Amino acid sequence: MADISEQDFRLAADEAIEQAERALLALPGSDDFEVERQGGVLQIVFEEPTATKFVVSPNAPVRQIWVSALSRSFKLSWTGGATFALDGEPLQALLARLVAEFLNR
């Protein structure tokens, strides 16, 4: 578990998810999906090519942000500031890659 208090984790996770939301909305072709954020959880909703939803949520007990997408689970650890990454890939880059993969771009 990362050495960060629950309160600091929640602040960092909220900032990371907010940054991810802004980055997703700036992607080329962002009109191909909707981005919804409620209660600290970010959802990326697709109608085409099939109705699908990616879910990005903080998991405070383990101090990670979890991404459920493409029938898989990705668990990103805190790396400092508002940065969460999986194997060196930051949240924003992971989401951009997953969206592109889903949309076959």
TIMI-2910 file (N, C-alpha, C, CB; in pm, 1 decimal, decimal comma, always signed):
<rs>
+----------+----------+----------+----------+----------+----------+----------+----------+----------+----------+----------+----------+------+
!      n_x !      n_y !      n_z !     ca_x !     ca_y !     ca_z !      c_x !      c_y !      c_z !     cb_x !     cb_y !     cb_z ! resn !
+----------+----------+----------+----------+----------+----------+----------+----------+----------+----------+----------+----------+------+
!    +84,1 !   -117,9 !     +0,0 !     +0,0 !     +0,0 !     +0,0 !    +88,5 !   +124,1 !     +0,0 !    -95,6 !     -0,1 !   +121,6 !  Met !
!    +51,2 !   +221,1 !    -79,3 !   +129,3 !   +344,4 !    -88,1 !   +129,4 !   +416,5 !    +45,7 !    +73,7 !   +436,4 !   -198,2 !  Ala !
!   +236,7 !   +488,3 !    +71,4 !   +251,0 !   +562,4 !   +196,8 !   +183,4 !   +699,0 !   +182,0 !   +401,9 !   +578,8 !   +235,4 !  Asp !
!    +51,2 !   +698,3 !   +189,6 !    -28,9 !   +819,1 !   +174,1 !   -152,5 !   +801,6 !   +261,2 !    -67,1 !   +845,3 !    +23,1 !  Ile !
!   -192,8 !   +908,6 !   +329,4 !   -311,8 !   +899,6 !   +414,1 !   -435,7 !   +885,6 !   +326,5 !   -324,0 !  +1023,9 !   +506,4 !  Ser !
!   -543,1 !   +837,4 !   +386,6 !   -667,0 !   +821,0 !   +309,5 !   -716,8 !   +955,2 !   +256,8 !   -775,7 !   +754,8 !   +395,8 !  Glu !
!   -708,8 !  +1059,3 !   +339,6 !   -754,3 !  +1191,9 !   +296,8 !   -669,5 !  +1242,6 !   +179,6 !   -747,9 !  +1291,9 !   +414,9 !  Gln !
!   -537,1 !  +1228,7 !   +190,5 !   -449,5 !  +1271,3 !    +80,7 !   -472,5 !  +1186,9 !    -43,9 !   -302,5 !  +1262,9 !   +123,1 !  Asp !
!   -497,3 !  +1057,6 !    -24,1 !   -527,5 !   +971,5 !   -138,3 !   -653,3 !  +1020,2 !   -209,2 !   -544,8 !   +825,0 !    -93,1 !  Phe !
!   -757,0 !  +1049,0 !   -133,1 !   -883,2 !  +1093,2 !   -194,5 !   -864,2 !  +1222,6 !   -273,5 !   -991,2 !  +1113,2 !    -86,6 !  Arg !
!   -787,2 !  +1315,9 !   -219,0 !   -760,1 !  +1441,1 !   -290,3 !   -680,8 !  +1414,4 !   -418,1 !   -683,2 !  +1539,4 !   -199,6 !  Leu !
!   -577,3 !  +1331,4 !   -408,5 !   -495,0 !  +1298,8 !   -525,3 !   -576,5 !  +1223,6 !   -630,3 !   -372,9 !  +1215,1 !   -483,2 !  Ala !
!   -658,4 !  +1129,5 !   -586,2 !   -740,5 !  +1051,5 !   -680,1 !   -842,8 !  +1141,3 !   -748,9 !   -812,2 !   +935,6 !   -606,7 !  Ala !
!   -906,4 !  +1231,2 !   -674,1 !  -1003,2 !  +1323,9 !   -734,8 !   -936,2 !  +1409,4 !   -841,5 !  -1067,0 !  +1414,3 !   -627,0 !  Asp !
!   -816,9 !  +1460,2 !   -810,3 !   -743,4 !  +1543,0 !   -906,8 !   -703,7 !  +1461,3 !  -1029,1 !   -618,1 !  +1604,2 !   -841,3 !  Glu !
!   -656,0 !  +1339,5 !  -1008,0 !   -615,8 !  +1254,4 !  -1120,3 !   -734,5 !  +1221,3 !  -1209,6 !   -551,4 !  +1125,5 !  -1069,1 !  Ala !
!   -848,5 !  +1193,1 !  -1149,9 !   -967,6 !  +1159,9 !  -1228,1 !  -1019,0 !  +1283,4 !  -1301,7 !  -1077,9 !  +1101,9 !  -1137,1 !  Ile !
!  -1010,5 !  +1399,2 !  -1238,8 !  -1050,6 !  +1523,8 !  -1305,8 !   -959,0 !  +1552,5 !  -1425,0 !  -1047,7 !  +1642,6 !  -1206,2 !  Glu !
!   -828,9 !  +1534,7 !  -1407,8 !   -733,2 !  +1553,4 !  -1517,2 !   -760,7 !  +1454,0 !  -1630,5 !   -588,1 !  +1537,1 !  -1465,7 !  Gln !
!   -792,4 !  +1330,6 !  -1594,5 !   -823,0 !  +1228,8 !  -1695,6 !   -948,1 !  +1266,5 !  -1773,8 !   -841,3 !  +1090,9 !  -1629,9 !  Ala !
!  -1047,5 !  +1318,2 !  -1703,6 !  -1170,6 !  +1361,1 !  -1770,6 !  -1140,6 !  +1470,8 !  -1872,6 !  -1274,1 !  +1411,1 !  -1667,2 !  Glu !
!  -1063,4 !  +1571,0 !  -1832,8 !  -1028,3 !  +1680,0 !  -1924,9 !   -950,0 !  +1627,1 !  -2044,3 !   -946,5 !  +1788,1 !  -1852,1 !  Arg !
!   -857,1 !  +1535,6 !  -2019,7 !   -776,5 !  +1479,1 !  -2128,2 !   -863,4 !  +1398,7 !  -2225,8 !   -665,1 !  +1389,8 !  -2070,8 !  Ala !
!   -958,3 !  +1323,9 !  -2173,2 !  -1047,4 !  +1245,5 !  -2259,4 !  -1131,0 !  +1336,6 !  -2348,5 !  -1139,2 !  +1156,0 !  -2174,8 !  Leu !
!  -1180,8 !  +1445,5 !  -2291,4 !  -1264,5 !  +1537,1 !  -2368,1 !  -1184,3 !  +1609,8 !  -2476,0 !  -1330,2 !  +1638,1 !  -2275,1 !  Leu !
!  -1053,1 !  +1614,9 !  -2461,5 !   -966,9 !  +1680,3 !  -2560,5 !   -918,2 !  +1584,6 !  -2668,9 !   -847,8 !  +1742,8 !  -2491,5 !  Ala !
!   -946,6 !  +1455,6 !  -2654,5 !   -901,7 !  +1357,8 !  -2754,6 !   -971,4 !  +1380,3 !  -2888,5 !   -928,0 !  +1214,3 !  -2705,2 !  Leu !
!   -899,5 !  +1359,2 !  -2999,0 !   -967,4 !  +1360,7 !  -3128,5 !  -1075,3 !  +1251,9 !  -3129,3 !   -865,6 !  +1339,4 !  -3245,7 !  Pro !
!  -1191,8 !  +1284,5 !  -3179,1 !  -1300,4 !  +1186,7 !  -3183,1 !  -1372,5 !  +1170,7 !  -3051,2 !  -1247,5 !  +1054,5 !  -3225,7 !  Gly !
!  -1356,4 !  +1268,3 !  -2960,7 !  -1421,6 !  +1256,5 !  -2829,9 !  -1573,9 !  +1260,1 !  -2840,5 !  -1374,4 !  +1367,9 !  -2738,2 !  Ser !
!  -1625,8 !  +1293,3 !  -2958,8 !  -1770,7 !  +1289,2 !  -2977,2 !  -1821,8 !  +1146,3 !  -2996,5 !  -1810,5 !  +1374,9 !  -3096,6 !  Asp !
!  -1728,0 !  +1048,6 !  -2999,5 !  -1766,4 !   +908,0 !  -3013,9 !  -1798,0 !   +842,0 !  -2879,8 !  -1655,8 !   +831,2 !  -3083,5 !  Asp !
!  -1785,6 !   +917,9 !  -2771,2 !  -1816,2 !   +864,4 !  -2638,2 !  -1856,4 !   +977,4 !  -2545,8 !  -1695,4 !   +787,6 !  -2579,9 !  Phe !
!  -1919,6 !   +941,3 !  -2435,5 !  -1957,9 !  +1038,3 !  -2332,8 !  -1873,2 !  +1013,1 !  -2209,8 !  -2110,0 !  +1029,0 !  -2298,6 !  Glu !
!  -1840,9 !  +1119,8 !  -2139,2 !  -1765,5 !  +1109,9 !  -2015,5 !  -1854,9 !  +1163,0 !  -1904,4 !  -1629,5 !  +1188,8 !  -2023,5 !  Val !
!  -1877,7 !  +1080,9 !  -1803,6 !  -1963,4 !  +1118,9 !  -1691,5 !  -1887,0 !  +1097,7 !  -1561,5 !  -2095,9 !  +1037,1 !  -1691,8 !  Glu !
!  -1896,3 !  +1194,8 !  -1470,9 !  -1829,4 !  +1180,1 !  -1341,1 !  -1931,5 !  +1207,2 !  -1232,2 !  -1706,3 !  +1276,7 !  -1328,0 !  Arg !
!  -1940,6 !  +1111,8 !  -1139,1 !  -2034,9 !  +1125,2 !  -1028,8 !  -1979,7 !  +1051,6 !   -908,0 !  -2175,1 !  +1070,7 !  -1067,8 !  Gln !
!  -1978,7 !  +1118,5 !   -794,8 !  -1934,2 !  +1055,6 !   -671,4 !  -1790,9 !  +1006,5 !   -676,2 !  -2023,5 !   +942,0 !   -638,5 !  Gly !
!  -1704,6 !  +1076,2 !   -751,1 !  -1565,3 !  +1036,6 !   -759,2 !  -1536,6 !   +927,5 !   -860,6 !  -1519,9 !   +991,9 !   -626,9 !  Gly !
!  -1639,6 !   +878,3 !   -927,8 !  -1624,3 !   +771,6 !  -1027,3 !  -1643,1 !   +831,6 !  -1166,8 !  -1726,9 !   +655,2 !  -1002,1 !  Val !
!  -1553,5 !   +794,5 !  -1257,1 !  -1559,8 !   +840,7 !  -1395,4 !  -1606,8 !   +725,5 !  -1482,7 !  -1421,5 !   +894,5 !  -1443,7 !  Leu !
!  -1703,2 !   +755,0 !  -1568,7 !  -1751,2 !   +653,9 !  -1662,4 !  -1732,3 !   +706,1 !  -1804,1 !  -1900,7 !   +618,3 !  -1635,6 !  Gln !
!  -1681,4 !   +619,4 !  -1889,7 !  -1666,1 !   +650,1 !  -2031,6 !  -1766,2 !   +560,0 !  -2102,4 !  -1516,1 !   +627,2 !  -2083,9 !  Ile !
!  -1864,6 !   +620,9 !  -2166,1 !  -1977,2 !   +546,0 !  -2221,9 !  -1974,1 !   +552,5 !  -2374,6 !  -2111,6 !   +601,3 !  -2168,2 !  Val !
!  -1978,3 !   +436,4 !  -2436,3 !  -1977,0 !   +423,6 !  -2581,8 !  -2110,8 !   +365,9 !  -2627,2 !  -1858,4 !   +333,7 !  -2629,4 !  Phe !
!  -2159,7 !   +415,4 !  -2739,5 !  -2278,2 !   +357,4 !  -2802,2 !  -2236,3 !   +267,8 !  -2918,5 !  -2374,7 !   +468,5 !  -2851,0 !  Glu !
!  -2127,3 !   +303,9 !  -2985,6 !  -2077,1 !   +230,9 !  -3102,3 !  -1929,8 !   +198,1 !  -3080,8 !  -2096,9 !   +313,5 !  -3233,2 !  Glu !
!  -1873,6 !    +95,6 !  -3133,7 !  -1937,6 !     -6,1 !  -3216,9 !  -2033,3 !    -96,2 !  -3138,7 !  -1832,3 !    -90,8 !  -3283,3 !  Pro !
!  -2021,2 !   -104,4 !  -3007,5 !  -2119,5 !   -172,1 !  -2923,8 !  -2136,0 !    -90,0 !  -2797,5 !  -2076,5 !   -319,2 !  -2891,0 !  Thr !
!  -2251,1 !   -100,8 !  -2735,0 !  -2274,8 !    -28,8 !  -2610,1 !  -2180,4 !    -82,7 !  -2503,1 !  -2423,5 !    -42,2 !  -2564,9 !  Ala !
!  -2093,4 !     +3,6 !  -2454,4 !  -1990,3 !    -36,1 !  -2359,3 !  -1964,5 !    +77,4 !  -2262,4 !  -1860,3 !    -76,2 !  -2431,9 !  Thr !
!  -1918,3 !    +41,5 !  -2143,3 !  -1885,4 !   +141,3 !  -2042,0 !  -1752,0 !   +104,9 !  -1978,1 !  -1997,4 !   +151,2 !  -1934,6 !  Lys !
!  -1661,9 !   +202,4 !  -1969,6 !  -1538,7 !   +188,7 !  -1892,8 !  -1563,3 !   +260,5 !  -1760,8 !  -1412,9 !   +247,9 !  -1970,0 !  Phe !
!  -1514,2 !   +204,6 !  -1651,8 !  -1534,4 !   +265,7 !  -1519,6 !  -1398,1 !   +289,8 !  -1454,9 !  -1624,1 !   +174,8 !  -1428,1 !  Val !
!  -1378,9 !   +412,3 !  -1406,5 !  -1255,9 !   +452,8 !  -1338,0 !  -1295,0 !   +493,3 !  -1196,9 !  -1182,1 !   +570,8 !  -1413,7 !  Val !
!  -1243,4 !   +420,4 !  -1097,2 !  -1285,2 !   +449,0 !   -960,4 !  -1169,2 !   +438,8 !   -862,3 !  -1396,0 !   +354,3 !   -918,9 !  Ser !
!  -1171,0 !   +527,0 !   -763,2 !  -1068,6 !   +518,8 !   -658,9 !  -1099,0 !   +403,5 !   -564,4 !  -1059,5 !   +651,4 !   -580,5 !  Pro !
!   -994,9 !   +338,0 !   -516,3 !  -1011,2 !   +231,5 !   -417,7 !   -924,0 !   +270,2 !   -298,0 !   -971,0 !    +88,7 !   -476,9 !  Asn !
!   -985,3 !   +339,7 !   -202,8 !   -911,6 !   +396,6 !    -89,5 !   -840,1 !   +292,7 !     -3,4 !  -1005,5 !   +474,9 !     -3,4 !  Ala !
!   -900,5 !   +177,6 !    +27,9 !   -830,5 !    +83,0 !   +115,7 !   -692,8 !    +40,2 !    +64,2 !   -915,5 !    -39,2 !   +134,9 !  Pro !
!   -677,6 !    +30,5 !    -67,5 !   -547,9 !    -11,0 !   -122,6 !   -474,1 !   +105,2 !   -188,8 !   -567,6 !   -123,8 !   -223,7 !  Val !
!   -533,1 !   +225,4 !   -181,3 !   -471,6 !   +348,1 !   -235,0 !   -438,1 !   +334,1 !   -383,6 !   -344,1 !   +382,7 !   -156,1 !  Arg !
!   -535,4 !   +286,0 !   -460,7 !   -518,7 !   +269,1 !   -604,5 !   -639,5 !   +325,7 !   -677,6 !   -498,5 !   +120,5 !   -640,4 !  Gln !
!   -621,2 !   +353,1 !   -804,6 !   -733,6 !   +382,5 !   -893,6 !   -750,4 !   +258,9 !   -980,2 !   -709,4 !   +514,1 !   -981,2 !  Ile !
!   -872,5 !   +209,9 !   -985,0 !   -901,3 !    +91,1 !  -1063,5 !   -978,2 !   +130,7 !  -1189,3 !   -981,3 !    -12,0 !   -980,1 !  Trp !
!   -939,5 !    +69,3 !  -1300,2 !  -1005,4 !    +91,9 !  -1427,9 !  -1059,8 !    -41,9 !  -1475,3 !   -907,5 !   +154,9 !  -1533,4 !  Val !
!  -1188,3 !    -44,1 !  -1503,4 !  -1252,0 !   -161,9 !  -1560,4 !  -1284,1 !   -128,9 !  -1705,8 !  -1381,6 !   -203,2 !  -1479,8 !  Ser !
!  -1215,6 !   -198,6 !  -1797,9 !  -1233,9 !   -170,3 !  -1940,1 !  -1192,7 !   -292,1 !  -2021,9 !  -1152,1 !    -45,6 !  -1982,8 !  Ala !
!  -1262,2 !   -312,3 !  -2131,8 !  -1229,6 !   -420,8 !  -2224,4 !  -1224,0 !   -555,4 !  -2153,6 !  -1096,8 !   -393,1 !  -2293,3 !  Leu !
!  -1318,4 !   -578,2 !  -2064,6 !  -1329,5 !   -703,2 !  -1988,1 !  -1206,8 !   -731,4 !  -1903,0 !  -1352,8 !   -819,0 !  -2081,9 !  Ser !
!  -1135,8 !   -626,4 !  -1864,2 !  -1016,5 !   -641,6 !  -1781,2 !  -1019,7 !   -539,3 !  -1668,9 !   -887,7 !   -626,0 !  -1865,6 !  Arg !
!   -934,3 !   -562,2 !  -1570,9 !   -919,6 !   -469,2 !  -1459,5 !   -775,0 !   -421,6 !  -1455,6 !   -960,5 !   -535,6 !  -1324,2 !  Ser !
!   -758,5 !   -290,4 !  -1446,2 !   -626,7 !   -228,8 !  -1438,7 !   -617,9 !   -158,1 !  -1304,0 !   -602,0 !   -129,0 !  -1558,2 !  Phe !
!   -511,6 !   -185,2 !  -1228,4 !   -497,3 !   -128,8 !  -1094,1 !   -375,5 !    -37,5 !  -1092,0 !   -484,3 !   -241,3 !   -986,6 !  Lys !
!   -401,1 !    +93,0 !  -1085,0 !   -295,8 !   +192,4 !  -1091,8 !   -258,0 !   +238,3 !   -952,0 !   -339,2 !   +311,3 !  -1177,6 !  Leu !
!   -129,7 !   +242,0 !   -926,2 !    -79,2 !   +283,0 !   -796,2 !    -40,1 !   +430,2 !   -797,7 !    +40,3 !   +196,7 !   -755,6 !  Ser !
!    -45,0 !   +490,3 !   -681,2 !     -7,5 !   +630,0 !   -664,9 !   +143,4 !   +642,4 !   -680,1 !    -54,1 !   +684,9 !   -527,5 !  Trp !
!   +186,4 !   +740,5 !   -759,2 !   +329,5 !   +760,9 !   -780,1 !   +375,0 !   +898,7 !   -733,5 !   +363,8 !   +742,4 !   -926,8 !  Thr !
!   +283,8 !   +973,2 !   -672,7 !   +317,4 !  +1105,8 !   -622,0 !   +228,4 !  +1212,2 !   -683,9 !   +463,7 !  +1137,9 !   -649,4 !  Gly !
!   +203,1 !  +1317,8 !   -609,2 !   +116,7 !  +1424,8 !   -658,7 !    -20,7 !  +1370,0 !   -692,1 !   +178,5 !  +1492,5 !   -782,0 !  Gly !
!    -67,8 !  +1400,8 !   -812,1 !   -197,2 !  +1349,6 !   -858,0 !   -174,4 !  +1246,4 !   -967,1 !   -287,9 !  +1464,6 !   -909,7 !  Ala !
!    -63,1 !  +1174,3 !   -958,1 !    -27,3 !  +1078,6 !  -1062,1 !    -45,8 !   +935,3 !  -1014,2 !   +116,6 !  +1100,4 !  -1106,8 !  Thr !
!   -118,9 !   +859,5 !  -1093,5 !   -138,8 !   +717,1 !  -1070,7 !    -96,1 !   +647,4 !  -1199,1 !   -289,1 !   +683,3 !  -1032,0 !  Phe !
!    -23,9 !   +536,0 !  -1186,2 !    +28,3 !   +468,9 !  -1305,5 !    +27,6 !   +317,7 !  -1286,4 !   +170,9 !   +517,9 !  -1337,3 !  Ala !
!    +29,3 !   +248,4 !  -1398,9 !    +40,7 !   +103,3 !  -1403,1 !   +160,3 !    +71,4 !  -1491,6 !    -91,6 !    +35,1 !  -1456,6 !  Leu !
!   +261,8 !    +10,3 !  -1434,0 !   +384,8 !    -23,1 !  -1508,0 !   +440,6 !    +99,4 !  -1580,6 !   +357,6 !   -136,2 !  -1609,4 !  Asp !
!   +436,7 !   +215,1 !  -1514,8 !   +492,1 !   +337,4 !  -1571,0 !   +398,0 !   +413,6 !  -1662,7 !   +614,8 !   +305,2 !  -1644,9 !  Gly !
!   +282,9 !   +356,4 !  -1696,5 !   +187,3 !   +423,5 !  -1785,0 !    +87,2 !   +501,2 !  -1699,4 !   +113,5 !   +320,3 !  -1877,3 !  Glu !
!    +87,5 !   +635,6 !  -1709,3 !     -4,2 !   +716,0 !  -1628,2 !   -150,5 !   +694,4 !  -1667,9 !    +31,3 !   +863,9 !  -1640,7 !  Pro !
!   -239,6 !   +727,8 !  -1576,7 !   -384,0 !   +709,7 !  -1597,2 !   -431,4 !   +769,7 !  -1728,9 !   -461,4 !   +772,1 !  -1482,0 !  Leu !
!   -395,7 !   +894,0 !  -1756,8 !   -443,0 !   +959,4 !  -1879,3 !   -399,6 !   +882,5 !  -2004,2 !   -390,9 !  +1103,6 !  -1886,1 !  Gln !
!   -274,2 !   +838,6 !  -2007,1 !   -223,4 !   +764,5 !  -2122,9 !   -292,9 !   +629,0 !  -2135,7 !    -71,1 !   +745,0 !  -2111,8 !  Ala !
!   -314,5 !   +562,1 !  -2023,5 !   -383,2 !   +432,7 !  -2025,5 !   -524,1 !   +448,6 !  -2082,2 !   -388,9 !   +371,6 !  -1883,4 !  Leu !
!   -597,6 !   +549,1 !  -2033,6 !   -734,2 !   +568,4 !  -2081,6 !   -736,5 !   +603,2 !  -2230,1 !   -803,7 !   +678,1 !  -2001,2 !  Leu !
!   -646,0 !   +688,4 !  -2274,4 !   -639,4 !   +723,6 !  -2416,9 !   -612,0 !   +599,3 !  -2501,0 !   -529,9 !   +830,3 !  -2441,9 !  Ala !
!   -520,6 !   +514,0 !  -2453,3 !   -488,2 !   +391,0 !  -2525,9 !   -608,5 !   +296,7 !  -2530,8 !   -368,3 !   +320,4 !  -2460,5 !  Arg !
!   -677,1 !   +280,5 !  -2417,7 !   -792,4 !   +190,3 !  -2413,5 !   -906,3 !   +239,4 !  -2501,1 !   -841,0 !   +174,2 !  -2270,8 !  Leu !
!   -930,5 !   +370,0 !  -2500,0 !  -1035,2 !   +427,7 !  -2586,4 !   -999,8 !   +404,1 !  -2732,0 !  -1053,1 !   +579,7 !  -2559,3 !  Val !
!   -876,0 !   +432,0 !  -2769,7 !   -833,0 !   +411,1 !  -2909,2 !   -845,7 !   +263,6 !  -2948,3 !   -686,5 !   +458,7 !  -2928,7 !  Ala !
!   -806,3 !   +174,7 !  -2856,7 !   -816,5 !    +31,9 !  -2883,2 !   -962,1 !     -8,6 !  -2904,3 !   -754,7 !    -48,6 !  -2768,0 !  Glu !
!  -1051,2 !    +39,7 !  -2818,4 !  -1192,9 !     +4,8 !  -2830,9 !  -1250,8 !    +57,1 !  -2963,3 !  -1272,8 !    +61,7 !  -2711,4 !  Phe !
!  -1211,3 !   +178,7 !  -3000,0 !  -1264,7 !   +239,2 !  -3122,3 !  -1185,6 !   +199,7 !  -3247,0 !  -1265,7 !   +390,2 !  -3108,6 !  Leu !
!  -1088,7 !   +108,7 !  -3231,0 !  -1005,6 !    +60,6 !  -3342,4 !   -934,7 !   +175,0 !  -3415,4 !  -1091,5 !    -17,7 !  -3441,4 !  Asn !
!   -866,8 !   +258,7 !  -3336,3 !   -794,0 !   +371,8 !  -3396,0 !   -647,3 !   +355,1 !  -3376,5 !   -839,0 !   +504,4 !  -3336,6 !  Arg !
+----------+----------+----------+----------+----------+----------+----------+----------+----------+----------+----------+----------+------+
</rs>
